Amino acid sequence: MRPYHKVLNSFYERKRNMKLLLGIRRFLASEDGPTAVEYAVMLALIIIVCLAAISSVGSNTSSTFNKMANSLGS
């Protein structure tokens, strides 16, 4: 192996390491991750509120229909 191959390999290895470090730094500095987590939490809260509302409306509707059925049956 010629000496300049070692130099080139070393250069490309350092360049690859720098790209990796810059990628990690960019990932840690970006705000996409926390934003996605915030959206997931908001979505979970919205789903919980919707399920509670649907459950409440369902039981109110059920009791109304039972009252109507009882009044029609008598």
MOPAC internal coordinates of N, CA, C and O (Angstrom, degrees):
PM7 1SCF
backbone

  N    0.0000 0     0.00 0     0.00 0    0    0    0
  C    1.4453 1     0.00 0     0.00 0    1    0    0
  C    1.5227 1   108.93 1     0.00 0    2    1    0
  O    1.2310 1   121.18 1   -45.11 1    3    2    1
  N    1.2659 1   115.34 1   134.89 1    3    2    1
  C    1.4630 1   119.75 1  -178.45 1    5    3    2
  C    1.5186 1   109.88 1   -79.37 1    6    5    3
  O    1.2310 1   119.93 1   -28.23 1    7    6    5
  N    1.3029 1   117.73 1   151.77 1    7    6    5
  C    1.4653 1   120.76 1  -176.14 1    9    7    6
  C    1.5350 1   113.61 1   -60.01 1   10    9    7
  O    1.2310 1   119.84 1   144.87 1   11   10    9
  N    1.3381 1   117.92 1   -35.13 1   11   10    9
  C    1.4681 1   118.19 1  -177.34 1   13   11   10
  C    1.5284 1   111.47 1   -69.75 1   14   13   11
  O    1.2310 1   119.53 1   157.94 1   15   14   13
  N    1.3480 1   118.51 1   -22.06 1   15   14   13
  C    1.4594 1   119.87 1   174.72 1   17   15   14
  C    1.5284 1   111.05 1   -65.13 1   18   17   15
  O    1.2310 1   121.56 1   140.88 1   19   18   17
  N    1.3305 1   114.61 1   -39.12 1   19   18   17
  C    1.4672 1   117.99 1   177.68 1   21   19   18
  C    1.5211 1   110.70 1   -64.12 1   22   21   19
  O    1.2310 1   120.57 1   140.29 1   23   22   21
  N    1.3188 1   116.52 1   -39.71 1   23   22   21
  C    1.4586 1   121.05 1   179.46 1   25   23   22
  C    1.5312 1   109.74 1   -65.02 1   26   25   23
  O    1.2310 1   120.60 1   135.19 1   27   26   25
  N    1.3515 1   116.45 1   -44.81 1   27   26   25
  C    1.4583 1   119.87 1   179.63 1   29   27   26
  C    1.5202 1   111.32 1   -64.75 1   30   29   27
  O    1.2310 1   120.21 1   137.61 1   31   30   29
  N    1.3339 1   117.21 1   -42.39 1   31   30   29
  C    1.4594 1   119.96 1   178.47 1   33   31   30
  C    1.5205 1   110.73 1   -61.95 1   34   33   31
  O    1.2310 1   120.82 1   138.78 1   35   34   33
  N    1.3230 1   116.04 1   -41.22 1   35   34   33
  C    1.4587 1   120.24 1   178.66 1   37   35   34
  C    1.5280 1   110.22 1   -64.48 1   38   37   35
  O    1.2310 1   120.49 1   138.75 1   39   38   37
  N    1.3330 1   116.66 1   -41.25 1   39   38   37
  C    1.4611 1   121.12 1   179.15 1   41   39   38
  C    1.5266 1   110.68 1   -61.85 1   42   41   39
  O    1.2310 1   120.52 1   132.13 1   43   42   41
  N    1.3386 1   116.62 1   -47.87 1   43   42   41
  C    1.4717 1   119.63 1  -178.54 1   45   43   42
  C    1.5272 1   111.89 1   -67.75 1   46   45   43
  O    1.2310 1   120.68 1   147.55 1   47   46   45
  N    1.3121 1   116.31 1   -32.45 1   47   46   45
  C    1.4641 1   119.22 1   177.23 1   49   47   46
  C    1.5217 1   110.23 1   -67.41 1   50   49   47
  O    1.2310 1   120.01 1   136.69 1   51   50   49
  N    1.3153 1   117.58 1   -43.31 1   51   50   49
  C    1.4638 1   120.87 1   177.49 1   53   51   50
  C    1.5252 1   111.15 1   -64.74 1   54   53   51
  O    1.2310 1   120.75 1   140.67 1   55   54   53
  N    1.3391 1   116.17 1   -39.33 1   55   54   53
  C    1.4595 1   120.36 1   178.76 1   57   55   54
  C    1.5360 1   110.19 1   -63.73 1   58   57   55
  O    1.2310 1   120.19 1   137.79 1   59   58   57
  N    1.3327 1   117.23 1   -42.21 1   59   58   57
  C    1.4631 1   121.65 1   178.88 1   61   59   58
  C    1.5306 1   110.19 1   -64.44 1   62   61   59
  O    1.2310 1   120.38 1   138.57 1   63   62   61
  N    1.3379 1   116.89 1   -41.43 1   63   62   61
  C    1.4638 1   120.76 1   178.44 1   65   63   62
  C    1.5260 1   111.58 1   -64.34 1   66   65   63
  O    1.2310 1   120.38 1   140.43 1   67   66   65
  N    1.3242 1   116.87 1   -39.57 1   67   66   65
  C    1.4609 1   120.12 1   178.61 1   69   67   66
  C    1.5292 1   110.90 1   -65.33 1   70   69   67
  O    1.2310 1   120.46 1   139.11 1   71   70   69
  N    1.3484 1   116.72 1   -40.89 1   71   70   69
  C    1.4656 1   119.76 1   177.51 1   73   71   70
  C    1.5247 1   110.44 1   -61.81 1   74   73   71
  O    1.2310 1   120.78 1   138.92 1   75   74   73
  N    1.3303 1   116.12 1   -41.08 1   75   74   73
  C    1.4589 1   120.21 1   178.92 1   77   75   74
  C    1.5241 1   110.71 1   -62.92 1   78   77   75
  O    1.2310 1   120.39 1   133.71 1   79   78   77
  N    1.3225 1   116.85 1   -46.29 1   79   78   77
  C    1.4606 1   120.65 1   179.87 1   81   79   78
  C    1.5289 1   111.61 1   -64.02 1   82   81   79
  O    1.2310 1   120.41 1   139.92 1   83   82   81
  N    1.3376 1   116.81 1   -40.08 1   83   82   81
  C    1.4611 1   119.73 1   178.27 1   85   83   82
  C    1.5296 1   110.80 1   -66.39 1   86   85   83
  O    1.2310 1   120.42 1   142.43 1   87   86   85
  N    1.3271 1   116.81 1   -37.57 1   87   86   85
  C    1.4620 1   120.49 1   177.34 1   89   87   86
  C    1.5157 1   111.56 1   -64.02 1   90   89   87
  O    1.2310 1   120.69 1   137.13 1   91   90   89
  N    1.3315 1   116.29 1   -42.87 1   91   90   89
  C    1.4669 1   120.40 1   178.42 1   93   91   90
  C    1.5271 1   109.84 1   -64.82 1   94   93   91
  O    1.2310 1   120.50 1   137.15 1   95   94   93
  N    1.3189 1   116.65 1   -42.85 1   95   94   93
  C    1.4658 1   120.61 1   179.68 1   97   95   94
  C    1.5281 1   110.48 1   -62.65 1   98   97   95
  O    1.2310 1   120.41 1   136.62 1   99   98   97
  N    1.3418 1   116.83 1   -43.38 1   99   98   97
  C    1.4621 1   121.17 1   179.77 1  101   99   98
  C    1.5276 1   110.62 1   -63.90 1  102  101   99
  O    1.2310 1   120.34 1   139.85 1  103  102  101
  N    1.3445 1   116.95 1   -40.15 1  103  102  101
  C    1.4598 1   120.76 1   178.60 1  105  103  102
  C    1.5246 1   111.26 1   -63.45 1  106  105  103
  O    1.2310 1   120.59 1   135.89 1  107  106  105
  N    1.3324 1   116.48 1   -44.11 1  107  106  105
  C    1.4610 1   119.94 1  -179.31 1  109  107  106
  C    1.5222 1   112.11 1   -68.78 1  110  109  107
  O    1.2310 1   120.14 1   149.88 1  111  110  109
  N    1.3300 1   117.35 1   -30.12 1  111  110  109
  C    1.4651 1   120.57 1  -178.51 1  113  111  110
  C    1.5231 1   112.39 1   -84.79 1  114  113  111
  O    1.2310 1   119.96 1   159.87 1  115  114  113
  N    1.3254 1   117.68 1   -20.13 1  115  114  113
  C    1.4717 1   119.63 1  -176.71 1  117  115  114
  C    1.5199 1   110.19 1   -71.15 1  118  117  115
  O    1.2310 1   121.36 1   -23.79 1  119  118  117
  N    1.3011 1   115.00 1   156.21 1  119  118  117
  C    1.4585 1   120.67 1  -179.23 1  121  119  118
  C    1.5199 1   111.42 1  -107.44 1  122  121  119
  O    1.2310 1   120.00 1  -167.27 1  123  122  121
  N    1.3228 1   117.60 1    12.73 1  123  122  121
  C    1.4619 1   120.39 1  -179.76 1  125  123  122
  C    1.5166 1   111.55 1   -68.68 1  126  125  123
  O    1.2310 1   119.87 1   139.67 1  127  126  125
  N    1.3170 1   117.86 1   -40.33 1  127  126  125
  C    1.4601 1   121.30 1  -179.33 1  129  127  126
  C    1.5156 1   112.78 1   -61.95 1  130  129  127
  O    1.2310 1   119.54 1   125.62 1  131  130  129
  N    1.3342 1   118.49 1   -54.38 1  131  130  129
  C    1.4636 1   119.35 1   178.50 1  133  131  130
  C    1.5243 1   112.79 1   -62.02 1  134  133  131
  O    1.2310 1   119.92 1   144.86 1  135  134  133
  N    1.3167 1   117.76 1   -35.14 1  135  134  133
  C    1.4567 1   120.33 1   178.85 1  137  135  134
  C    1.5213 1   110.34 1   -64.18 1  138  137  135
  O    1.2310 1   120.43 1   138.00 1  139  138  137
  N    1.3207 1   116.78 1   -42.00 1  139  138  137
  C    1.4647 1   120.65 1   178.77 1  141  139  138
  C    1.5288 1   110.44 1   -63.47 1  142  141  139
  O    1.2310 1   120.25 1   141.26 1  143  142  141
  N    1.3105 1   117.13 1   -38.74 1  143  142  141
  C    1.4693 1   120.53 1   178.71 1  145  143  142
  C    1.5229 1   110.09 1   -66.05 1  146  145  143
  O    1.2310 1   120.27 1   138.54 1  147  146  145
  N    1.3159 1   117.09 1   -41.46 1  147  146  145
  C    1.4663 1   120.18 1   178.64 1  149  147  146
  C    1.5274 1   110.94 1   -62.42 1  150  149  147
  O    1.2310 1   120.40 1   137.50 1  151  150  149
  N    1.3185 1   116.83 1   -42.50 1  151  150  149
  C    1.4649 1   119.83 1   177.65 1  153  151  150
  C    1.5249 1   111.08 1   -64.04 1  154  153  151
  O    1.2310 1   120.11 1   141.05 1  155  154  153
  N    1.3199 1   117.39 1   -38.95 1  155  154  153
  C    1.4730 1   120.33 1   178.91 1  157  155  154
  C    1.5268 1   110.77 1   -64.35 1  158  157  155
  O    1.2310 1   120.08 1   139.65 1  159  158  157
  N    1.3225 1   117.45 1   -40.35 1  159  158  157
  C    1.4690 1   120.61 1   178.45 1  161  159  158
  C    1.5264 1   110.56 1   -66.08 1  162  161  159
  O    1.2310 1   120.41 1   136.84 1  163  162  161
  N    1.3336 1   116.82 1   -43.16 1  163  162  161
  C    1.4642 1   119.62 1   178.06 1  165  163  162
  C    1.5298 1   110.89 1   -62.64 1  166  165  163
  O    1.2310 1   120.32 1   138.62 1  167  166  165
  N    1.3318 1   117.00 1   -41.38 1  167  166  165
  C    1.4593 1   120.62 1   178.69 1  169  167  166
  C    1.5228 1   110.85 1   -62.59 1  170  169  167
  O    1.2310 1   120.29 1   138.06 1  171  170  169
  N    1.3298 1   117.06 1   -41.94 1  171  170  169
  C    1.4652 1   120.64 1   178.77 1  173  171  170
  C    1.5248 1   110.65 1   -62.59 1  174  173  171
  O    1.2310 1   120.15 1   136.99 1  175  174  173
  N    1.3202 1   117.31 1   -43.01 1  175  174  173
  C    1.4656 1   120.40 1   178.63 1  177  175  174
  C    1.5272 1   111.59 1   -64.72 1  178  177  175
  O    1.2310 1   120.07 1   139.66 1  179  178  177
  N    1.3133 1   117.47 1   -40.34 1  179  178  177
  C    1.4634 1   120.91 1   178.03 1  181  179  178
  C    1.5243 1   110.39 1   -63.60 1  182  181  179
  O    1.2310 1   120.40 1   138.32 1  183  182  181
  N    1.3203 1   116.83 1   -41.68 1  183  182  181
  C    1.4662 1   120.53 1   178.72 1  185  183  182
  C    1.5193 1   110.88 1   -63.55 1  186  185  183
  O    1.2310 1   120.26 1   138.27 1  187  186  185
  N    1.3262 1   117.11 1   -41.73 1  187  186  185
  C    1.4700 1   120.56 1   179.42 1  189  187  186
  C    1.5304 1   110.49 1   -63.14 1  190  189  187
  O    1.2310 1   120.27 1   136.05 1  191  190  189
  N    1.3299 1   117.09 1   -43.95 1  191  190  189
  C    1.4653 1   120.74 1   179.29 1  193  191  190
  C    1.5299 1   110.49 1   -64.17 1  194  193  191
  O    1.2310 1   120.29 1   138.29 1  195  194  193
  N    1.3329 1   117.06 1   -41.71 1  195  194  193
  C    1.4732 1   120.12 1   178.62 1  197  195  194
  C    1.5206 1   111.38 1   -63.61 1  198  197  195
  O    1.2310 1   120.22 1   137.10 1  199  198  197
  N    1.3211 1   117.18 1   -42.90 1  199  198  197
  C    1.4621 1   119.48 1   178.80 1  201  199  198
  C    1.5184 1   111.69 1   -63.76 1  202  201  199
  O    1.2310 1   120.19 1   140.07 1  203  202  201
  N    1.3167 1   117.24 1   -39.93 1  203  202  201
  C    1.4672 1   120.50 1   177.84 1  205  203  202
  C    1.5262 1   110.66 1   -64.65 1  206  205  203
  O    1.2310 1   120.45 1   137.72 1  207  206  205
  N    1.3248 1   116.74 1   -42.28 1  207  206  205
  C    1.4604 1   120.30 1   179.64 1  209  207  206
  C    1.5288 1   111.00 1   -65.64 1  210  209  207
  O    1.2310 1   120.25 1   136.73 1  211  210  209
  N    1.3145 1   117.12 1   -43.27 1  211  210  209
  C    1.4698 1   120.61 1   179.41 1  213  211  210
  C    1.5242 1   110.31 1   -63.88 1  214  213  211
  O    1.2310 1   120.33 1   139.61 1  215  214  213
  N    1.3115 1   116.98 1   -40.39 1  215  214  213
  C    1.4650 1   120.65 1   178.52 1  217  215  214
  C    1.5251 1   110.79 1   -63.85 1  218  217  215
  O    1.2310 1   120.43 1   136.78 1  219  218  217
  N    1.3226 1   116.79 1   -43.22 1  219  218  217
  C    1.4670 1   121.04 1   179.73 1  221  219  218
  C    1.5265 1   111.07 1   -64.59 1  222  221  219
  O    1.2310 1   120.57 1   134.11 1  223  222  221
  N    1.3265 1   116.51 1   -45.89 1  223  222  221
  C    1.4636 1   120.46 1   179.58 1  225  223  222
  C    1.5252 1   109.71 1   -64.06 1  226  225  223
  O    1.2310 1   120.27 1   141.14 1  227  226  225
  N    1.3298 1   117.08 1   -38.86 1  227  226  225
  C    1.4628 1   120.39 1   179.57 1  229  227  226
  C    1.5072 1   112.85 1   -64.06 1  230  229  227
  O    1.2310 1   119.84 1   136.87 1  231  230  229
  N    1.3208 1   117.91 1   -43.13 1  231  230  229
  C    1.4673 1   119.19 1   179.82 1  233  231  230
  C    1.5269 1   111.11 1   -71.84 1  234  233  231
  O    1.2310 1   119.77 1   144.84 1  235  234  233
  N    1.3417 1   118.03 1   -35.16 1  235  234  233
  C    1.4692 1   119.97 1   175.62 1  237  235  234
  C    1.5254 1   111.11 1   -64.53 1  238  237  235
  O    1.2310 1   120.81 1   138.05 1  239  238  237
  N    1.3195 1   116.06 1   -41.95 1  239  238  237
  C    1.4626 1   120.13 1   178.74 1  241  239  238
  C    1.5248 1   110.64 1   -65.26 1  242  241  239
  O    1.2310 1   120.56 1   138.35 1  243  242  241
  N    1.3081 1   116.54 1   -41.65 1  243  242  241
  C    1.4613 1   120.83 1   179.56 1  245  243  242
  C    1.5226 1   110.92 1   -61.98 1  246  245  243
  O    1.2310 1   120.17 1   135.55 1  247  246  245
  N    1.3191 1   117.28 1   -44.45 1  247  246  245
  C    1.4693 1   119.58 1   179.75 1  249  247  246
  C    1.5239 1   110.95 1   -66.35 1  250  249  247
  O    1.2310 1   120.04 1   143.41 1  251  250  249
  N    1.3342 1   117.52 1   -36.59 1  251  250  249
  C    1.4658 1   120.63 1   177.73 1  253  251  250
  C    1.5234 1   110.83 1   -63.79 1  254  253  251
  O    1.2310 1   120.38 1   134.57 1  255  254  253
  N    1.3366 1   116.87 1   -45.43 1  255  254  253
  C    1.4629 1   119.85 1   178.78 1  257  255  254
  C    1.5233 1   111.49 1   -65.34 1  258  257  255
  O    1.2310 1   119.75 1   143.09 1  259  258  257
  N    1.3253 1   118.08 1   -36.91 1  259  258  257
  C    1.4655 1   120.54 1   176.93 1  261  259  258
  C    1.5347 1   111.12 1   -64.03 1  262  261  259
  O    1.2310 1   120.56 1   138.58 1  263  262  261
  N    1.3447 1   116.54 1   -41.42 1  263  262  261
  C    1.4677 1   119.99 1   177.99 1  265  263  262
  C    1.5205 1   110.44 1   -63.47 1  266  265  263
  O    1.2310 1   120.40 1   138.80 1  267  266  265
  N    1.3412 1   116.85 1   -41.20 1  267  266  265
  C    1.4586 1   120.06 1   179.78 1  269  267  266
  C    1.5253 1   110.95 1   -67.42 1  270  269  267
  O    1.2310 1   120.32 1   139.76 1  271  270  269
  N    1.3262 1   117.00 1   -40.24 1  271  270  269
  C    1.4649 1   121.07 1   178.98 1  273  271  270
  C    1.5258 1   110.57 1   -64.27 1  274  273  271
  O    1.2310 1   120.41 1   139.83 1  275  274  273
  N    1.3169 1   116.83 1   -40.17 1  275  274  273
  C    1.4659 1   120.15 1   178.68 1  277  275  274
  C    1.5256 1   111.77 1   -67.29 1  278  277  275
  O    1.2310 1   120.41 1   140.71 1  279  278  277
  N    1.3316 1   116.83 1   -39.29 1  279  278  277
  C    1.4639 1   119.44 1  -179.49 1  281  279  278
  C    1.5261 1   110.84 1   -71.12 1  282  281  279
  O    1.2310 1   119.52 1   146.70 1  283  282  281
  N    1.3100 1   118.51 1   -33.30 1  283  282  281
  C    1.4712 1   121.36 1   178.29 1  285  283  282
  C    1.5373 1   110.97 1   -75.33 1  286  285  283
  O    1.2310 1   120.43 1   149.13 1  287  286  285
  N    1.3150 1   116.79 1   -30.87 1  287  286  285
  C    1.4482 1   121.05 1  -178.30 1  289  287  286
  C    1.5199 1   112.64 1   -75.42 1  290  289  287
  O    1.2310 1   119.35 1   156.61 1  291  290  289
  N    1.3204 1   118.85 1   -23.39 1  291  290  289
  C    1.4688 1   119.22 1  -176.51 1  293  291  290
  C    1.4865 1   113.54 1   -84.34 1  294  293  291
  O    1.2310 1   120.10 1   180.00 1  295  294  293

